[in-house]
């Protein structure tokens, strides 16, 4: 058994989740509007030295095949200087100088607290449920889109004004609703229902009325797409889930690729969005660098099988739900090292278990 051990400061691995997008055919205009190409970020953060050393020691223990040394990635030099706080002049009155120092101190405390909060954190069981829900919804969206394109020509869908889709329900009872714009009005166009007992079938909506919740779901995913500040891929897939702690939504923008063996480590976002889908309450980057792994690395010996991936994370002291999702998607064990407390976690079949104590 061969373990492929990679390190990254942000630590999640990913391949394209929607297999129908692996085709080289040009996407329709409505799909391009929904998932416009993004410029790939070319300035990843530096790797953690402690994480690299820890992974090297683990690799020596687990891997029967020695790994080739990886060439260090070049990073552009940074010549930015840190801004200095204003200093009181010699003629400044003592009282004014004291007020200025107090204001600067208060600002620094607020900044430190905001930085310390970081991403939203959930307990392990919630993380597992969210990861599984992301996987189930992403798979249904892929299947539904395959069915739609097998029944309808892309050019016809574009003329019809199709602008995207939303997913409602929980596995196994889920419904994918395709939406269109008609004279500036959002309408229901087609629906595909999934269940354990019935085969999914494309149906034209007899009633084109969109409910308030459906409108909010579409607004939330559209808002998330517009607020990806540091993309790691040319396109992304959107998953919208009910927030487990609030009234609104958790919207995930998942980095996607057309390369079947590419595993996108960076680029996944989580947005906490209001119930009406119009306001972002928190935006979390679930990564630190745009690292891409391969499911078929060049140094994989003949006859060997890739069974696991190892990565590090600095944004939390435990794995995130995107790790669970990727574990289910790729059918590979994930070893996640949290550098903040030097803990190591195994994710297997969507379940997280600690291997060390932080």
TORKOL-4160 file (C-alpha; in steps of 0.2 Angstrom, whole numbers, padded with zeros to 4 digits, m for minus):
358
<pt num="1" X="0000" Y="0000" Z="0000"/>
<pt num="2" X="0007" Y="0017" Z="m0005"/>
<pt num="3" X="0003" Y="0033" Z="0004"/>
<pt num="4" X="0006" Y="0049" Z="m0006"/>
<pt num="5" X="0011" Y="0062" Z="0007"/>
<pt num="6" X="0009" Y="0080" Z="0002"/>
<pt num="7" X="0010" Y="0096" Z="0013"/>
<pt num="8" X="0001" Y="0112" Z="0012"/>
<pt num="9" X="m0003" Y="0127" Z="0023"/>
<pt num="10" X="m0021" Y="0126" Z="0020"/>
<pt num="11" X="m0024" Y="0108" Z="0017"/>
<pt num="12" X="m0038" Y="0102" Z="0007"/>
<pt num="13" X="m0037" Y="0091" Z="m0009"/>
<pt num="14" X="m0050" Y="0091" Z="m0023"/>
<pt num="15" X="m0054" Y="0085" Z="m0040"/>
<pt num="16" X="m0068" Y="0091" Z="m0051"/>
<pt num="17" X="m0084" Y="0086" Z="m0043"/>
<pt num="18" X="m0096" Y="0088" Z="m0058"/>
<pt num="19" X="m0090" Y="0074" Z="m0070"/>
<pt num="20" X="m0101" Y="0081" Z="m0084"/>
<pt num="21" X="m0089" Y="0096" Z="m0084"/>
<pt num="22" X="m0075" Y="0086" Z="m0089"/>
<pt num="23" X="m0080" Y="0087" Z="m0107"/>
<pt num="24" X="m0070" Y="0099" Z="m0118"/>
<pt num="25" X="m0086" Y="0106" Z="m0126"/>
<pt num="26" X="m0089" Y="0124" Z="m0124"/>
<pt num="27" X="m0101" Y="0128" Z="m0110"/>
<pt num="28" X="m0118" Y="0137" Z="m0114"/>
<pt num="29" X="m0119" Y="0155" Z="m0111"/>
<pt num="30" X="m0131" Y="0152" Z="m0096"/>
<pt num="31" X="m0118" Y="0141" Z="m0087"/>
<pt num="32" X="m0104" Y="0153" Z="m0091"/>
<pt num="33" X="m0114" Y="0167" Z="m0083"/>
<pt num="34" X="m0117" Y="0157" Z="m0068"/>
<pt num="35" X="m0099" Y="0151" Z="m0066"/>
<pt num="36" X="m0088" Y="0164" Z="m0075"/>
<pt num="37" X="m0070" Y="0160" Z="m0077"/>
<pt num="38" X="m0058" Y="0167" Z="m0064"/>
<pt num="39" X="m0040" Y="0172" Z="m0065"/>
<pt num="40" X="m0030" Y="0159" Z="m0056"/>
<pt num="41" X="m0020" Y="0166" Z="m0041"/>
<pt num="42" X="m0002" Y="0164" Z="m0043"/>
<pt num="43" X="0004" Y="0170" Z="m0027"/>
<pt num="44" X="0002" Y="0156" Z="m0014"/>
<pt num="45" X="0007" Y="0158" Z="0004"/>
<pt num="46" X="0023" Y="0150" Z="0010"/>
<pt num="47" X="0023" Y="0132" Z="0017"/>
<pt num="48" X="0025" Y="0129" Z="0035"/>
<pt num="49" X="0042" Y="0123" Z="0039"/>
<pt num="50" X="0036" Y="0113" Z="0054"/>
<pt num="51" X="0022" Y="0105" Z="0044"/>
<pt num="52" X="0035" Y="0100" Z="0031"/>
<pt num="53" X="0047" Y="0092" Z="0044"/>
<pt num="54" X="0032" Y="0083" Z="0052"/>
<pt num="55" X="0026" Y="0076" Z="0036"/>
<pt num="56" X="0044" Y="0070" Z="0031"/>
<pt num="57" X="0045" Y="0060" Z="0047"/>
<pt num="58" X="0027" Y="0052" Z="0044"/>
<pt num="59" X="0032" Y="0048" Z="0026"/>
<pt num="60" X="0047" Y="0039" Z="0031"/>
<pt num="61" X="0036" Y="0028" Z="0043"/>
<pt num="62" X="0021" Y="0025" Z="0031"/>
<pt num="63" X="0028" Y="0024" Z="0014"/>
<pt num="64" X="0037" Y="0009" Z="0007"/>
<pt num="65" X="0043" Y="0019" Z="m0008"/>
<pt num="66" X="0055" Y="0034" Z="m0005"/>
<pt num="67" X="0047" Y="0050" Z="m0011"/>
<pt num="68" X="0058" Y="0061" Z="m0023"/>
<pt num="69" X="0063" Y="0077" Z="m0016"/>
<pt num="70" X="0051" Y="0091" Z="m0021"/>
<pt num="71" X="0058" Y="0107" Z="m0028"/>
<pt num="72" X="0054" Y="0122" Z="m0018"/>
<pt num="73" X="0041" Y="0133" Z="m0025"/>
<pt num="74" X="0047" Y="0151" Z="m0030"/>
<pt num="75" X="0038" Y="0165" Z="m0022"/>
<pt num="76" X="0040" Y="0183" Z="m0028"/>
<pt num="77" X="0049" Y="0194" Z="m0016"/>
<pt num="78" X="0039" Y="0206" Z="m0006"/>
<pt num="79" X="0045" Y="0224" Z="m0004"/>
<pt num="80" X="0030" Y="0230" Z="0006"/>
<pt num="81" X="0034" Y="0240" Z="0021"/>
<pt num="82" X="0022" Y="0240" Z="0036"/>
<pt num="83" X="0014" Y="0256" Z="0039"/>
<pt num="84" X="0020" Y="0265" Z="0055"/>
<pt num="85" X="0007" Y="0273" Z="0067"/>
<pt num="86" X="0008" Y="0292" Z="0068"/>
<pt num="87" X="0019" Y="0299" Z="0081"/>
<pt num="88" X="0015" Y="0314" Z="0091"/>
<pt num="89" X="0025" Y="0329" Z="0086"/>
<pt num="90" X="0036" Y="0339" Z="0098"/>
<pt num="91" X="0023" Y="0353" Z="0098"/>
<pt num="92" X="0008" Y="0342" Z="0101"/>
<pt num="93" X="0000" Y="0344" Z="0117"/>
<pt num="94" X="0002" Y="0330" Z="0130"/>
<pt num="95" X="m0017" Y="0327" Z="0132"/>
<pt num="96" X="m0019" Y="0326" Z="0113"/>
<pt num="97" X="m0004" Y="0314" Z="0112"/>
<pt num="98" X="m0012" Y="0303" Z="0126"/>
<pt num="99" X="m0029" Y="0302" Z="0117"/>
<pt num="100" X="m0020" Y="0297" Z="0101"/>
<pt num="101" X="m0011" Y="0283" Z="0109"/>
<pt num="102" X="m0027" Y="0277" Z="0117"/>
<pt num="103" X="m0035" Y="0277" Z="0100"/>
<pt num="104" X="m0021" Y="0267" Z="0092"/>
<pt num="105" X="m0021" Y="0255" Z="0107"/>
<pt num="106" X="m0040" Y="0252" Z="0105"/>
<pt num="107" X="m0039" Y="0250" Z="0086"/>
<pt num="108" X="m0025" Y="0237" Z="0088"/>
<pt num="109" X="m0035" Y="0227" Z="0101"/>
<pt num="110" X="m0050" Y="0227" Z="0089"/>
<pt num="111" X="m0039" Y="0221" Z="0075"/>
<pt num="112" X="m0031" Y="0208" Z="0085"/>
<pt num="113" X="m0048" Y="0201" Z="0091"/>
<pt num="114" X="m0055" Y="0201" Z="0073"/>
<pt num="115" X="m0040" Y="0191" Z="0068"/>
<pt num="116" X="m0041" Y="0179" Z="0082"/>
<pt num="117" X="m0059" Y="0175" Z="0078"/>
<pt num="118" X="m0054" Y="0167" Z="0061"/>
<pt num="119" X="m0066" Y="0155" Z="0052"/>
<pt num="120" X="m0082" Y="0149" Z="0060"/>
<pt num="121" X="m0079" Y="0133" Z="0069"/>
<pt num="122" X="m0090" Y="0118" Z="0072"/>
<pt num="123" X="m0089" Y="0102" Z="0082"/>
<pt num="124" X="m0083" Y="0086" Z="0074"/>
<pt num="125" X="m0100" Y="0078" Z="0071"/>
<pt num="126" X="m0107" Y="0094" Z="0063"/>
<pt num="127" X="m0092" Y="0094" Z="0052"/>
<pt num="128" X="m0095" Y="0076" Z="0047"/>
<pt num="129" X="m0114" Y="0080" Z="0043"/>
<pt num="130" X="m0109" Y="0096" Z="0033"/>
<pt num="131" X="m0096" Y="0086" Z="0023"/>
<pt num="132" X="m0108" Y="0072" Z="0019"/>
<pt num="133" X="m0122" Y="0085" Z="0014"/>
<pt num="134" X="m0110" Y="0094" Z="0002"/>
<pt num="135" X="m0105" Y="0078" Z="m0006"/>
<pt num="136" X="m0124" Y="0072" Z="m0008"/>
<pt num="137" X="m0129" Y="0089" Z="m0015"/>
<pt num="138" X="m0114" Y="0090" Z="m0027"/>
<pt num="139" X="m0117" Y="0073" Z="m0034"/>
<pt num="140" X="m0136" Y="0076" Z="m0037"/>
<pt num="141" X="m0132" Y="0092" Z="m0046"/>
<pt num="142" X="m0120" Y="0083" Z="m0057"/>
<pt num="143" X="m0132" Y="0069" Z="m0061"/>
<pt num="144" X="m0146" Y="0081" Z="m0064"/>
<pt num="145" X="m0136" Y="0092" Z="m0076"/>
<pt num="146" X="m0131" Y="0076" Z="m0086"/>
<pt num="147" X="m0149" Y="0072" Z="m0088"/>
<pt num="148" X="m0154" Y="0089" Z="m0093"/>
<pt num="149" X="m0140" Y="0090" Z="m0107"/>
<pt num="150" X="m0145" Y="0072" Z="m0113"/>
<pt num="151" X="m0163" Y="0079" Z="m0116"/>
<pt num="152" X="m0160" Y="0097" Z="m0121"/>
<pt num="153" X="m0148" Y="0105" Z="m0133"/>
<pt num="154" X="m0137" Y="0118" Z="m0125"/>
<pt num="155" X="m0141" Y="0131" Z="m0138"/>
<pt num="156" X="m0160" Y="0129" Z="m0134"/>
<pt num="157" X="m0157" Y="0131" Z="m0115"/>
<pt num="158" X="m0147" Y="0147" Z="m0119"/>
<pt num="159" X="m0162" Y="0154" Z="m0129"/>
<pt num="160" X="m0174" Y="0149" Z="m0116"/>
<pt num="161" X="m0164" Y="0160" Z="m0103"/>
<pt num="162" X="m0159" Y="0146" Z="m0092"/>
<pt num="163" X="m0148" Y="0154" Z="m0078"/>
<pt num="164" X="m0144" Y="0140" Z="m0066"/>
<pt num="165" X="m0151" Y="0128" Z="m0053"/>
<pt num="166" X="m0154" Y="0126" Z="m0034"/>
<pt num="167" X="m0156" Y="0110" Z="m0024"/>
<pt num="168" X="m0169" Y="0107" Z="m0011"/>
<pt num="169" X="m0171" Y="0093" Z="0002"/>
<pt num="170" X="m0159" Y="0080" Z="0010"/>
<pt num="171" X="m0153" Y="0064" Z="0003"/>
<pt num="172" X="m0160" Y="0053" Z="m0003"/>
<pt num="173" X="m0176" Y="0064" Z="m0006"/>
<pt num="174" X="m0168" Y="0078" Z="m0016"/>
<pt num="175" X="m0175" Y="0090" Z="m0030"/>
<pt num="176" X="m0164" Y="0099" Z="m0042"/>
<pt num="177" X="m0174" Y="0114" Z="m0049"/>
<pt num="178" X="m0167" Y="0123" Z="m0065"/>
<pt num="179" X="m0172" Y="0141" Z="m0066"/>
<pt num="180" X="m0173" Y="0154" Z="m0080"/>
<pt num="181" X="m0174" Y="0172" Z="m0083"/>
<pt num="182" X="m0189" Y="0178" Z="m0092"/>
<pt num="183" X="m0190" Y="0197" Z="m0095"/>
<pt num="184" X="m0181" Y="0200" Z="m0079"/>
<pt num="185" X="m0192" Y="0188" Z="m0069"/>
<pt num="186" X="m0185" Y="0172" Z="m0061"/>
<pt num="187" X="m0195" Y="0157" Z="m0066"/>
<pt num="188" X="m0195" Y="0138" Z="m0063"/>
<pt num="189" X="m0191" Y="0129" Z="m0079"/>
<pt num="190" X="m0187" Y="0111" Z="m0076"/>
<pt num="191" X="m0186" Y="0099" Z="m0061"/>
<pt num="192" X="m0178" Y="0082" Z="m0057"/>
<pt num="193" X="m0182" Y="0073" Z="m0041"/>
<pt num="194" X="m0171" Y="0060" Z="m0033"/>
<pt num="195" X="m0177" Y="0046" Z="m0021"/>
<pt num="196" X="m0172" Y="0028" Z="m0017"/>
<pt num="197" X="m0187" Y="0020" Z="m0026"/>
<pt num="198" X="m0189" Y="0031" Z="m0042"/>
<pt num="199" X="m0178" Y="0034" Z="m0056"/>
<pt num="200" X="m0174" Y="0053" Z="m0059"/>
<pt num="201" X="m0183" Y="0060" Z="m0073"/>
<pt num="202" X="m0183" Y="0077" Z="m0081"/>
<pt num="203" X="m0200" Y="0086" Z="m0080"/>
<pt num="204" X="m0205" Y="0103" Z="m0086"/>
<pt num="205" X="m0212" Y="0114" Z="m0073"/>
<pt num="206" X="m0231" Y="0116" Z="m0075"/>
<pt num="207" X="m0231" Y="0131" Z="m0063"/>
<pt num="208" X="m0216" Y="0143" Z="m0066"/>
<pt num="209" X="m0219" Y="0152" Z="m0050"/>
<pt num="210" X="m0204" Y="0153" Z="m0038"/>
<pt num="211" X="m0206" Y="0152" Z="m0020"/>
<pt num="212" X="m0198" Y="0165" Z="m0008"/>
<pt num="213" X="m0186" Y="0151" Z="m0001"/>
<pt num="214" X="m0181" Y="0146" Z="m0019"/>
<pt num="215" X="m0178" Y="0164" Z="m0023"/>
<pt num="216" X="m0167" Y="0166" Z="m0008"/>
<pt num="217" X="m0157" Y="0150" Z="m0012"/>
<pt num="218" X="m0154" Y="0157" Z="m0029"/>
<pt num="219" X="m0149" Y="0174" Z="m0022"/>
<pt num="220" X="m0137" Y="0166" Z="m0010"/>
<pt num="221" X="m0128" Y="0156" Z="m0022"/>
<pt num="222" X="m0127" Y="0171" Z="m0034"/>
<pt num="223" X="m0120" Y="0182" Z="m0020"/>
<pt num="224" X="m0107" Y="0169" Z="m0016"/>
<pt num="225" X="m0101" Y="0168" Z="m0034"/>
<pt num="226" X="m0098" Y="0187" Z="m0034"/>
<pt num="227" X="m0087" Y="0187" Z="m0019"/>
<pt num="228" X="m0073" Y="0175" Z="m0022"/>
<pt num="229" X="m0059" Y="0186" Z="m0019"/>
<pt num="230" X="m0044" Y="0174" Z="m0021"/>
<pt num="231" X="m0049" Y="0160" Z="m0034"/>
<pt num="232" X="m0038" Y="0145" Z="m0037"/>
<pt num="233" X="m0047" Y="0139" Z="m0052"/>
<pt num="234" X="m0056" Y="0145" Z="m0068"/>
<pt num="235" X="m0073" Y="0140" Z="m0061"/>
<pt num="236" X="m0081" Y="0133" Z="m0046"/>
<pt num="237" X="m0096" Y="0123" Z="m0041"/>
<pt num="238" X="m0109" Y="0129" Z="m0028"/>
<pt num="239" X="m0117" Y="0120" Z="m0014"/>
<pt num="240" X="m0130" Y="0128" Z="m0003"/>
<pt num="241" X="m0135" Y="0121" Z="0014"/>
<pt num="242" X="m0146" Y="0126" Z="0029"/>
<pt num="243" X="m0135" Y="0134" Z="0042"/>
<pt num="244" X="m0134" Y="0122" Z="0057"/>
<pt num="245" X="m0134" Y="0136" Z="0070"/>
<pt num="246" X="m0143" Y="0151" Z="0062"/>
<pt num="247" X="m0158" Y="0154" Z="0051"/>
<pt num="248" X="m0148" Y="0157" Z="0035"/>
<pt num="249" X="m0137" Y="0147" Z="0023"/>
<pt num="250" X="m0120" Y="0140" Z="0022"/>
<pt num="251" X="m0115" Y="0142" Z="0004"/>
<pt num="252" X="m0099" Y="0133" Z="m0002"/>
<pt num="253" X="m0089" Y="0138" Z="m0018"/>
<pt num="254" X="m0079" Y="0123" Z="m0022"/>
<pt num="255" X="m0064" Y="0125" Z="m0034"/>
<pt num="256" X="m0067" Y="0114" Z="m0049"/>
<pt num="257" X="m0056" Y="0108" Z="m0064"/>
<pt num="258" X="m0057" Y="0099" Z="m0080"/>
<pt num="259" X="m0042" Y="0088" Z="m0077"/>
<pt num="260" X="m0049" Y="0071" Z="m0070"/>
<pt num="261" X="m0033" Y="0067" Z="m0060"/>
<pt num="262" X="m0030" Y="0084" Z="m0053"/>
<pt num="263" X="m0034" Y="0087" Z="m0034"/>
<pt num="264" X="m0037" Y="0105" Z="m0030"/>
<pt num="265" X="m0030" Y="0108" Z="m0013"/>
<pt num="266" X="m0034" Y="0126" Z="m0011"/>
<pt num="267" X="m0048" Y="0137" Z="m0017"/>
<pt num="268" X="m0064" Y="0132" Z="m0007"/>
<pt num="269" X="m0074" Y="0145" Z="0001"/>
<pt num="270" X="m0088" Y="0145" Z="0014"/>
<pt num="271" X="m0100" Y="0159" Z="0015"/>
<pt num="272" X="m0113" Y="0162" Z="0030"/>
<pt num="273" X="m0127" Y="0171" Z="0021"/>
<pt num="274" X="m0143" Y="0178" Z="0028"/>
<pt num="275" X="m0160" Y="0170" Z="0027"/>
<pt num="276" X="m0166" Y="0181" Z="0012"/>
<pt num="277" X="m0149" Y="0177" Z="0003"/>
<pt num="278" X="m0145" Y="0195" Z="0001"/>
<pt num="279" X="m0131" Y="0198" Z="0014"/>
<pt num="280" X="m0115" Y="0189" Z="0018"/>
<pt num="281" X="m0113" Y="0188" Z="0037"/>
<pt num="282" X="m0096" Y="0180" Z="0036"/>
<pt num="283" X="m0084" Y="0174" Z="0022"/>
<pt num="284" X="m0072" Y="0160" Z="0026"/>
<pt num="285" X="m0057" Y="0155" Z="0015"/>
<pt num="286" X="m0055" Y="0136" Z="0019"/>
<pt num="287" X="m0037" Y="0137" Z="0012"/>
<pt num="288" X="m0021" Y="0146" Z="0013"/>
<pt num="289" X="m0012" Y="0142" Z="m0004"/>
<pt num="290" X="m0018" Y="0136" Z="m0021"/>
<pt num="291" X="m0010" Y="0119" Z="m0021"/>
<pt num="292" X="m0014" Y="0106" Z="m0034"/>
<pt num="293" X="m0010" Y="0087" Z="m0031"/>
<pt num="294" X="m0012" Y="0073" Z="m0043"/>
<pt num="295" X="m0021" Y="0056" Z="m0041"/>
<pt num="296" X="m0008" Y="0049" Z="m0053"/>
<pt num="297" X="0009" Y="0057" Z="m0048"/>
<pt num="298" X="0024" Y="0055" Z="m0059"/>
<pt num="299" X="0034" Y="0046" Z="m0045"/>
<pt num="300" X="0020" Y="0033" Z="m0042"/>
<pt num="301" X="0029" Y="0016" Z="m0045"/>
<pt num="302" X="0022" Y="0004" Z="m0058"/>
<pt num="303" X="0008" Y="m0007" Z="m0051"/>
<pt num="304" X="0007" Y="0004" Z="m0035"/>
<pt num="305" X="m0010" Y="0011" Z="m0030"/>
<pt num="306" X="m0013" Y="0028" Z="m0022"/>
<pt num="307" X="m0023" Y="0025" Z="m0006"/>
<pt num="308" X="m0021" Y="0040" Z="0004"/>
<pt num="309" X="m0017" Y="0059" Z="0004"/>
<pt num="310" X="m0009" Y="0069" Z="0018"/>
<pt num="311" X="m0011" Y="0087" Z="0020"/>
<pt num="312" X="m0009" Y="0101" Z="0034"/>
<pt num="313" X="m0021" Y="0115" Z="0039"/>
<pt num="314" X="m0017" Y="0131" Z="0049"/>
<pt num="315" X="m0035" Y="0138" Z="0049"/>
<pt num="316" X="m0041" Y="0127" Z="0062"/>
<pt num="317" X="m0036" Y="0114" Z="0075"/>
<pt num="318" X="m0045" Y="0100" Z="0066"/>
<pt num="319" X="m0051" Y="0095" Z="0049"/>
<pt num="320" X="m0065" Y="0105" Z="0040"/>
<pt num="321" X="m0081" Y="0099" Z="0031"/>
<pt num="322" X="m0072" Y="0101" Z="0014"/>
<pt num="323" X="m0060" Y="0087" Z="0020"/>
<pt num="324" X="m0074" Y="0076" Z="0023"/>
<pt num="325" X="m0082" Y="0080" Z="0006"/>
<pt num="326" X="m0066" Y="0077" Z="m0003"/>
<pt num="327" X="m0063" Y="0060" Z="0006"/>
<pt num="328" X="m0081" Y="0054" Z="0000"/>
<pt num="329" X="m0078" Y="0061" Z="m0017"/>
<pt num="330" X="m0061" Y="0053" Z="m0021"/>
<pt num="331" X="m0063" Y="0037" Z="m0011"/>
<pt num="332" X="m0046" Y="0040" Z="m0003"/>
<pt num="333" X="m0041" Y="0041" Z="0015"/>
<pt num="334" X="m0036" Y="0058" Z="0021"/>
<pt num="335" X="m0023" Y="0062" Z="0034"/>
<pt num="336" X="m0025" Y="0080" Z="0040"/>
<pt num="337" X="m0012" Y="0088" Z="0051"/>
<pt num="338" X="m0017" Y="0103" Z="0061"/>
<pt num="339" X="m0001" Y="0113" Z="0064"/>
<pt num="340" X="m0009" Y="0124" Z="0077"/>
<pt num="341" X="m0008" Y="0110" Z="0090"/>
<pt num="342" X="0002" Y="0097" Z="0080"/>
<pt num="343" X="m0013" Y="0085" Z="0080"/>
<pt num="344" X="m0016" Y="0072" Z="0066"/>
<pt num="345" X="m0033" Y="0066" Z="0060"/>
<pt num="346" X="m0039" Y="0052" Z="0049"/>
<pt num="347" X="m0054" Y="0054" Z="0038"/>
<pt num="348" X="m0061" Y="0037" Z="0032"/>
<pt num="349" X="m0078" Y="0035" Z="0023"/>
<pt num="350" X="m0083" Y="0052" Z="0029"/>
<pt num="351" X="m0079" Y="0049" Z="0047"/>
<pt num="352" X="m0066" Y="0059" Z="0057"/>
<pt num="353" X="m0055" Y="0051" Z="0070"/>
<pt num="354" X="m0040" Y="0058" Z="0080"/>
<pt num="355" X="m0023" Y="0049" Z="0078"/>
<pt num="356" X="m0014" Y="0060" Z="0090"/>
<pt num="357" X="m0018" Y="0072" Z="0104"/>
<pt num="358" X="m0015" Y="0090" Z="0100"/>
